[in-house]
Amino acid sequence: MTITFLQHQWKSFWRSKNTSKNIAIRIMMAVFILYFFINMLVLSFFLDDILKKSFPSANVISTFNSFLLYYFLVDLFNRFQLQELPTLSVKPYLNLPIRRNQIVNYLSFVSLGTLFNLAPFILTLPFLMKVVSRQQGSPAVAGMLTAILGLTVLNHFFSLWLKRKVNLNAWWMLGFLGTLAIIACLDYYFKIISISTFSANLFYLITQNPTYSLIVLTLGLAMFFINHAYLKTNLYLDELHAATEAKKSSTEIPFLSRFGNLGDLVANELKLIFRNKRPKSALIMSFLFMFYGFMFYRNPEFASGHSAPIFCGMFMTGIFIINYGQFLFSWQSAHFDGILAHKMDVRSFFRAKFLLFALFSSVAFLLTIPYVYFGVKILVTQFIMYLWNLGVNTLIVLYFANKNYKRIDLTKSSSFNWEGVGATQWLLSIPLLVSPFILYLPFMWLGYPQLGLGLIALTAVVFIVTREYWISKLVETFNKNKYKIAEGFRNK
């Protein structure tokens, strides 16, 4: 049956109306991936020389072992963000009298065909054969490869299981990202745990006694069976529909109900974000930017001035506005005609966007409050830039949304996907990045940086207070351009 599924998918690919476009994209991707893998292969071959120069007093194999678990943690995060679920390709078969195990086995088999599973071996095998094989023998190499295989299988099926859980409940995503963030803080910042030490000890034991690698392989196989059982339980359309219906009441957000129709519009947009790949990726990237301050604030030279905190504060508290807002209204391109035909107040449509941006920007500001550890001045600057995002950047983003005519397919992954990207996005970046510094820099050059910050705050408050006026202007522009926008969204 697996061969039949593969034959059907092959025919589906060649019969698609976008076959030529897909082939061109795949050729370009293949060239890029081949170049990437060649670089990885060269890096692995000279890895011993690189480690000797970087850590001259340490043992090369021990240093290599200490980095392996870091690699698989980064690999797990990349898989969660970039690896796609192979579920839609067998959707037409779910209502046919086909055994569940046949479909689940096919999904598991097809899912293994990802370059994420090949990368660990390209990156490690030359080093193992060149260094470990000479110093510790072939059994040690076999044990290391078995352990790497186990960790690869573990990451692969755990990421698939987790993404399926996230599709039903977005709290799993927050829990996963939060766990990674806690581990990173405990290891890098607070020094409570040491992943490098644990990794070095683990793979040292494996090189000394390769049978320990079977434990790691067992963990990978256990994750395979967990994913297999979960997919088998939640496979058919009626069961997936029942699960969705059961969660319908829990997806209603009581906090938003107080906003009436605006709350309903925001709730629908939240569902759009959590249920589709590309907007969900924009949300994940926005969360990662919460750690952006560590790149600047740990350096006293940057933290002592105001320019870096202005830049960081604007990005950390407004990155969702920038990431998600640059593709308004393309996120809704698939049903934009329905929006125009629906009896809906356009002002409410724009107000809902403001409310959505305000909610995410407020959460981002709360998450960045701990940066007060680096100084109260930083917290004050972040709050001012939070007001700037609410008052000015939201207006800039919505203004350029009225000029955006490019369609986006929400089901496609965001990795190497330039769909919807055009001149509007490039023009948008200029006022977003430059406008606060136009107000601030003249006062900084005159020696009054506090006045520059004060002017930014005052401007932000003025735009917040006069928001209804600007909404009216946005509505007028929208009414003039809505048919052009709709026509652009119909072009696939």
N, C-alpha and C positions, 0 to 999 in steps of 0.2 A: 504493500500500500504506500510505503514511503516513496518508492520509485514513481508510482502513479502521481502522487502529489507533486514531485519534482518535475515530472513531464508537463503537468498542467500549468505550473508556475512558469516554466520555460515558454510554453505556448502563449500564456498571458502576456509575458514580456514582449514577445515579437509581434503580437497582434495589437499592442497598445498604440494609440494614435500619436503618442509622444516617443515612439521607439528611437527615432534618429536623435532626438534631443537627449534621451537617456543614455544612448551609446556614447555620444560626445562627452557628456558629463562623466561617465564611467572611465573613459579613456584618460581624461584630464586627471581624475582622481587616482587612477592607476599609476600614472607618471609621477604624481606628487608622492604617493605612498611608496613607490619604488625608490624614489630619491630619499625619502625619510628613512626607509629601512637600510639603505646603503650607508647612510650616515650613522645609524645605530650600529651596524656591523663594524664599521671602521672604529667607532668609539669603543666597542667591546674589545676589539683586537688590541687596541693601545691602552686599555683601561688600567693595566698594571703599571705602565709608565706614568699615567696621569695620577694614580693613587700614590705612587712613590714620591712624586714631586709635591703633591698636596699634603701628604702626611708622611714625611721622611722618617719619623721615629717610630711609626706603627707598622705592624705586620700587614702585608698587602691583602692576604686572604681574610684576615680578621676585619680589616677595614671594609672590604667588599661585602662580607657577611653582615656587617652592621648597617648597611644601607638597603638591604634587600626588603625588609618589612616596610621601610619608608616608601620604596617603590610600589609595593602592592597596596599601600594605603592610598597613594596618589592614583594608582590604577583603578582602585575601587571607586574613587570619586569621579574619575573621568568616565568610567563605564556608566555610572548612574546618570551622568549628564548627557553622554553622547551615544551610548549603545541603544539601539532600537529594539523594541519587542517584536518578535516574528508572529504576531497574532492575526493581523488583518488578512494575511495571505491565505489562510485556511478558513476564513469566515463563511464562504459559500457552502462548506461541507458540514457545518455544525448542525444543520437541520436534516441531514441525511442519516440513514441507518448504518453509521460507521462507528466501530467501537472507540470508546474514549481513549484507550491506551494507544491505538494507532495514531490518532491525532496528536496526542501529547508526546508520543515518541518522535513524531515528525517535527513538532515544534522544538523539542529539545535537540534533535539532530541538526536542524537548520540553524538554530541559534549559535551553534559552535563555529559556524563559518564566519567568524569575525576576526579582524586583524589584531584586536586586543589580545586574543589567545596566542597569536604568533609572536608578538613583540617581546614577551619575557624571555623566550628562548633565543631570539636573535641578539638580544642585549647581553645574555649571560653565557651562551654556549661557547663562543670563541675564548672568553676568559677562562672558563672551566677547563677547556681542552689545553689551553696554552699554559696555565699556571697551576690549577688545582690537580690536574692529571699528573703533571711532572712531580709535584711535591708530595701528594697524598694518595695517588694511585687511582685506578679506574673505579673501584667500589665507592670512593668518596664522591666522584663525579656522578655516578649512577644515583647515589643517595640525594645529592643536591638537585639533580634533574627531576627526581621523583617528588621531592618536596616542592619544587617550583611548579610542577604539574598540578600538585594538590592545591597549592595556593591559587593557581590560575583558574582551576575548576571551581574552587570555593568562591572567588570573586565573581566569576561569570554567572553562576546560578544564583548567588546571593543578590547580585544587582538586578537580575530578571525578577526574582521573587519580590524584592523591595519595590521595584517600579510598578508591579501589579498591585501591591498593597497601597502604594501612593495613589494609583488611579481610583481606588475606592475611598481612600481617606488621606487627605493631604497632610494630616498631622504626622504621618510616618516620615514624610520628607523633612519636616522640621526636626523631628526626633533624630533622624540620621545625620543631618547637617549639624545639629547641636552637639551630638556625640563626637563627631569629628573635631568640632571646634574645641570641646572640652579636652579631648585627648591632646590636641595641638598645644593648648595653653598649659596643661599639666606637664607636658614634655619640654616645650621650648621656653615658656615664660617662667613658670613656677618651679621647674626642675624637680617635681615630685616623682615623676616616673621617667624612665629612659628607654625609649623604643630601640635605640641603637644598641644599647647593652643587651637587651633581651634578644634582639635579632642576632647579634654576634654569638651569644651563648647558644641559641637554638641551632644555628647552622654549624657551630663548632661541634656540638653533640652529634649532628647528622654526619659530618665528615669523619668523626671518630667511630661512630656506629651507625652505618647507613640504614639499619632496620628502623630507626626512629622516624625516618621519612615516611614510613607507612602510616604513622599517626596523622601526619599532615594530609596525606592522600585520603585517609578515611574521613577526615573533616570535609574535604571536597566532595567525596561521594555522598556523604550524609546530606550536604546542601543540595546535591542533585535530586535526591529522593524527596527532600522537603519541598523543593520547587515542583517536582513531578506530581506529588500528592496534592499540592495546593492548586495547580493548574487543572488537574483532573477533577477536583471538587467544584471548581468555578468555571467550567468549560462552556457549557451550552448556553445558548442565547436566553432561554427562559430563566435559567438560574442567574445569569448576569443581570437580566432585567429585574428579577425579584430582589437581588441584592441592591440594585440601584433604587428600586422603589422603597425598600426598607430604610435606605439612608436618606430618602427625600426629605423627611421631616427634620432630620438632624442637620441637613445642610442649610436650613433656614437660620439665619443669624439674628438672634433677638436684639442685639445692639442696633442693627440696621433697620429693624422694624419701626423704630421711633422716627425715622426720616420719611416714612410713607412711600410714595412712588419713587423718590430718589433712592431709598434703601433697596427697593426691588431691582432697580437698574444696576446698582452697585453689586448686589448679590448675584445677578446674572453674569456680570462681567467677571466676578471672582470665580464663578463656575467655569467660565471660558478659560481663565488663566490656569486653573488647577487641572482641567481635563484635557488640555492640548499641549503638545510638546514644546513648540517654540515660545509661546508666552510663559510657560512654566520655566523654561531656560532663562528667560529674562528676569524672572523672579529669583531664581537661584543665584544668578550672577549679582543681583542687587544685594542679596544676603552676604555674599562673599566680600563685597566692597565695605562691609562693616569693619573689616580688619585693615582697611586701607590706612588708617591713622598710624598703625605701628611702623609703616614705612617712613613716616615723617616725624612723628612726635617723639620717637626714641632718640632722635638727633637734636641735641639742645640748640644748634644753630638754626634749625628750621622752626622748632617749637617756640623760640624766643621772639620771632617776628610775627607778623600778622598775615603775610601773603600765603604761606603754606597752610595755616589753619583755615583761611578763607577758601582755598582750593579744596582742601580735604573736607571741610564742613559742608560745602556745597555738594560734593560728590557723595559723601556718605549719607546725608539726609535727603538727597534728591536723586540718587542713582536710579531708583525705580521710575521716577518721572522722566528721566532721560532715556533709560533702556526701553521702557514700555511705551512712553509717550511719543517717541520718534516714529512709531509705526501706526499711530492713530490716523485714520479710522480703518487702517488695513486689517487689523485684527478681526473686524466685523465685516470684511469684504464679502464673505460667502453668503451672508444674510443682510447685506446693506440695502438691497431692494425692498426686503421686508420691513426694514426700519423706516424707509421712506413711505411705504404704503400703510404703515401702522399709524393709528391715531395717537400720536404722541407729541407732547409739547417739546419743541426743539430746545427751549431754554432748560427744561428739566434734563434733557439729554446732556447738555454741557455742564449743568450743575452736578450731575452724577459723576462726570469725569473729575471735576474739582474735588468732590467728596472722596472719590477713590484715591486720588493723589494725596489728599490731606491725611487719609488713614495710614497709607504706607509710609509717607514722610514722617508722620508722628511716631510710628513704631520704630522707624530707623533712628530718629532722634533719641528716643528712649534707650535704644540699644547702644548708642554711642556715648551715653552719659558717663560710663566708667572711665572715659578718657580724661575726666577731671583729675585723675591721678597725675597727669602730666602738667596740671596747672588750671586754676580757675579761669584764666584768660582764654584757654582753649575751649572750655565749655561755653563761655559767653559768645565767642566767635561762632561756634557751632549753632547756637540758638539763633543768632542773627541770620546765618545762612539758611537755617530751617525756615525762618520767616521769609527770606528771599525766595526760596523754592516755592512756598505757598503763594506768595504774592506775584512774583514776576515770572519765574521759569514755567509755571503752569500755563500762564497766558501765552508765553512764547511757543510752547509746545502745541497748544491748541490752535494758535494762529497758523502754524505750519501744517497742522493736520488738515486744514481746509485747502491746502495746496498739494496734498498727497493723493495721487491717483493710482498707485501701484497695489496690486492684489497680493495677498499672502495666503499660502496654504498652511493652516494651523497644524495639520497632522504631520508635517515634515519636521525633521530634526533641525536644530539651529546650527549644527556644526557644518561648516563649509557651505552654508546656504545664504546666498545673496539675494534671494527673492524678496522683492519689496524695497530693496535699497536703491535709492536714486539721488538726484541732485538735492532734493528736499532735505534728506538726512545730513548731507554735507553743509548745506546752508544753515541748518538748524544749529549745528555745533558752534558756529561763530558767535551768535548773540548769547548762547548759553554759557560759553566759557569766558567771553570777553566782557560782557556788560557789568558784572560787579567790580571788575578791576578798573573800568573806565571811571567809576565813581571814587574808587579807593586810592589809586596810584597818585593822582595829583596831590592829595593831602599827605600821603606818605613821603613824597619827594620834598614837600614843604616842611616836614618834620612834625606833622600832626596826624599820625595814623588813627588815633582814637576818633577824630572828627570824620575820617573816611569811613570807619566802621559805623559811626552814628548816622552818616548819610545813607549808607546801605540799609540800615535798619529802618530809617524814616521812609525811604522810598518803598521798601517792602510793605510797611504798614499802610501807606497811602494806597498802594495797589490792592491790598486786601480790603480796605474800607470801600474803595470804589469798584469792587469786583462786578457788581450788577451792571454798571455802565459798560465795562469791557465785555461782559457776556452778551450784552445787546449788540455790540459791534461784531462779535464772533458769530452770532446768530445771523446777522445780515450777510456776512461773507459766506456763511454756510449755505444760506438760501440761494445765493447767486451761483455757487459752485457745485451744489449737491448732485446735479445731473451729470456734470463732467466727472465727478468722483465716482458715481455709480457706473458710468460708462467705462471708466478705467478699470474698475473692479470686475467688470464682466469679461475682460480680456484675459484669457488663461494662457 
